[in-house]
């Protein structure tokens, strides 16, 4: 089976876009591929973050992984910093990555905008650590959104450069971009992707939001000047809501839109809210149950790290030997 690697930062609150664009997809494909899912805490500290908050977020994210259906018997889940090979390979790859490549990374420009010289070197260097994450495990596929495709491309460039110097070492991963719920848009602005970093809490449905809060946020969702759904003219906000409905129910967008034809936006939003509430209910129930037993979460994460660490260490050993590092 093809080996898949992906990860999410333990910062902010996971939202519906994260679930539909990543977690649900991971769960659905567990039986088809060899999956490695990481909680990338080293990436999280590229911006200021309270240490106690980070610890709490790591545990919460792990609980959401498992509550959403990630099965530790089928997939490997671990915390990035529990395997030191990530940081060590990251440094080595830094020494083979030209500054010119890094200067072209658009996400750094987006995330560092307006912060001047206070931005950390870690945020600038984020793509190289991400490359190390991927290359350590001989990854075949990296499921990413369109906005993360550039990170996989620079990973391939770094791997090819290293291979050209020292011979075949790294497998070249392929970005796997889903066409289903690839970009769940914000409820406040359907031209921008739903994001954890948006300061407007009404822009997203968080996975742990209460039913009343979900209803309130969806009813406030921005649509357009029309009042009723018309299949031929779906656009922006209402199209985003129809796509969310379709993805959660597993039904084609066209079917949802045609069935809702003529309904007022308010009526459709009420129906969508109940669909979202029912979809998230089992995840929330499992999450709260897991959080009552934090030792169970920690045990599963440790077992995941112990299971996958030999692969990472073997890759790092091979790289160090080729570069000439160490005494052995």
N, C-alpha and C positions, 0 to 999 in steps of 0.2 A: 504494500500500500504506500501511497505517497505520504511523505511526512509534512505536516503543517505546523507552522509556528506563528503565534500571535500573542499579543499582550495588551493590557489596559493599565493605565496609571491609577494608583490609589489616591486620587485627589478629586474633590468635588463629588457630586452625586450622580450615579448612573441614571440615565434617562431612557425614554422610549426609543430614541434614535439609536442609542448604544445597543439596546436589546434587539431591535428589529434588524439593524445593520450588521451586528456582530454576534452577540450571544445566542440568539435563536438559530442563526445559521450554523454556529459551531455545534450546537446541540443536535440539530437535524442531520449533520454530516458525520457524527461520531463513529458510526459503524462503517463508514466508507474509507476513512483515512487514519493515519497514525497522528494523533493530535497532541501538541505541546502548547499549553496555555500558561502564560506567565503573568504574574502581578509585578509590573515593572516599577518597583519602588526607587531604584537608582535614577530613573528618569524623572520621578516625581520631585526630587530635591533640586532639580535645575532651577526651580523658582522657590522663594521663601516658603517654608511650611513648618508649622509647629511639630515638634518631635512626638508629643503625645497624640496629636491629631493624626499624624502619619501612621502610628501603630494601630490606632482605632480604624482608620480607613483601610489598612491592609486586611484586617480581620473582616470588616464589613464587605469588602469586595470579594474576598474568598467565599463568604457565606452566600453572596448573590450568585457567584459562579455556580456553586453547587445547587442552590435553590432553583436556578433557572434550568437545571437539568444536566450540567456537566457531570459526568459519571467518572469518578476516579479509577474505576475498573477499566474504562475505555479510553480515557484521556489523562494526560499527566498535567497536574496543576502545581505550581510552585512559586515561591517568591524569589525574584531576580537576585537580590543581594545574598541569599542563602547559598548561591553558587558563585564563588569568587572568580571563576574563569571568565565571567562576563566582563568584569572591570579590567582584568588583566589582558584579555584579548582586545578590549576596547583601546587600551593604551598602545598596544603593539600596532593595531590598525591605524591609529593616529599618525604613526610614523611613516605610513605609506599612502596617506591621503593628502593630496595637494590642497592648499588653501583656496585655489581658484574654484575647485569643486564645491567647497563649503560655502563660498560666497554666493553661489547660485541657488542655494536652498531657500525656497520662498517661504516656508513655514517659520523659519527663524525671523525673517523680516516681518512677518505678520505678528508673531508673538512678542517680539522685542520693540515694536513700534512705540516711539515716544519715551522709552526708558533710558535712552542714551547709554552712558558708560556704566550704569549700575547693573546692566544685564550680565548674568554669570557666563563664564567660559563654558560651563556645562550645557547651558541652553544652546549656545553656538555649536557645541560639539555633539549634541544629541544624536544626529544621524550616524555618527561613527559607532557610538555605543549600540544603537539599534542594529547596525550592520553586524556587530559582534554577537548580539543576541541571536540573530538569524543564522549566521554562518557557523556558530558553535555546533549546531545540531544537524548539519547536512540537510537543511530545509529544502523541500521541493516547492512548496507553495506558501505564500504569505497573504492571507485574506485581509485586504485593506480597502478603504474608501478611495475614491478618486484623488482626494486631497493628500493621501499618504503614498500614492504611487511613486512619487519622486524619491522617497526614502528607500524603496526597494530598488529603484534604478541605480542610486548611488551605492547601495550594497553590492549590486552586481559589478559596478565599475571598480570598487575596492577589491573585490574577490578576483576579478580578471587581472588587475594590476599585480596583486600578490602572486597569482598563478603564473603570470608571465615572467616574474623574477625567479621564483623558486620551484616552478613546476606545479603540476596539478595538485591542489590542496583543498580548495573550497568548491563546493557545488554551487552553481548559479541558480538562485531562487527565482521563481516567477511570481509576479503580483497576481492575485486572484481577486478580481473586482466583481462583486455581485451586481446584477441588474435589478434585483428585488430589494426594495427599501434601501438602496445604496446611499440615498441622501434624504433622510427624514428632515423636513424643514422646520424652522421655528414657528411656534404658534403666534408670535407677535410680528414676524416678518418672514413670509414664505419665500423670500428670495435668498435667505441665509440659512445655512445648515443648523439644525438643533444642536446646541452646544452647552457643555457644563460651565463654560466660562462666561456665558451671557449674564450680565448683572440683573437682568429682568427675570425673576423667578417664574413669571407667567409665560415665559417663552418655551417652556418644556414641561413634559410630564415626567417626573422622577419615578423610578420603579417602586419606591416606597411611599409615594403619595397616598393619602387617605382617599376613599371614594368621594367624599364631599369636595376635597381639593381638586381631584381630577375633573369632576363635573364643572366646578367653577372655572378652571383653566380652559377647558374645551369650549365652554359657552362664551368665554372672552376672546377666543381665537379670531384673529383677523382673517377676513375673507375678501370680499370685493363689494361693489355697489349693487350687485344683483340680489334678489331676495329668494329665488327658488333655483333648485339644481336643474341644469339642462346639460345633457351629456355632450352635445356638440361644442359647448362653449366653456367647459371646465377650465379654470385657470387659477394659478397661484394658490392662495390660501385654501379654497374649497377643494382643489385637486389634491393638495397635501393631505387633507382630512380623509378624502376618499381612498387615497393610497394607504393610509394607516389602517383604515377599516378593512381594506382588501387583504393586506398582509397579515393582520391578526386573525382573520377568519379563513385564510387560505383560499379565498375566492377571487376570480379575475376582477380587475378594476372595472372593466366594461360592464360586468354583471352587477356590481355594486352601484355603479353610476346609473345604469338603466333602471334598476329597481328603485332607486331614490329619485328618479326623474319627477319633477313637479313638486317635490317636498320642499318646504321652507328650510332655510339654513338652520334655524333654531331647532326644528324638529329633528333634522339629521344630526345635529350636534348632540342632542340628548341621547339619541340612539347610539352614536359613536362612543359617548362617555360610558355607557353601560357595557359596550363591547370591550373597551379598554379595562374597565374595572374587573370584569370577569376573567380577562386574560392574565391580569397581574395578581389576582387573588391567590392562586396556588403558590406562586413564587413568593409572595409576601408571607404566607403562612409557613412555608418551609424555611424562609429566611429567619423569621423570629424564633422558630424552634431551634435552628442551628445556633443562633446567637445566645441561647440559654445554656449552650454547652461549648464554650470557646475552646476547651481542650480537645474536642473532637475536630474542630476546624484546624487547629495547630497540628494535630496528628496527621491529618490528611495532607496538609501542606508539606510537612517534614517527609512523609513517605514519598510524595511526588518528587521532592528535591533529591532524596536518596536514590530514587529509581533512575533519574535522568542525569545525575552528576557524572557518572562514568563516561558518558558520551561527550559531555563538555570537556572533561579533563583529558580525554584521549585526543580531541581536536587541538586543545591548547598545547599538549605535549608535542604533537606533530609540528605545530607552528613554531614553537620555541626551538626545536631541533633544527628546523630549516633555516631559521634566522640566526642560530648560533648562540642563543641565550642559555645561561645556567652553566653548571659544572658537570652535568651528566649528559 
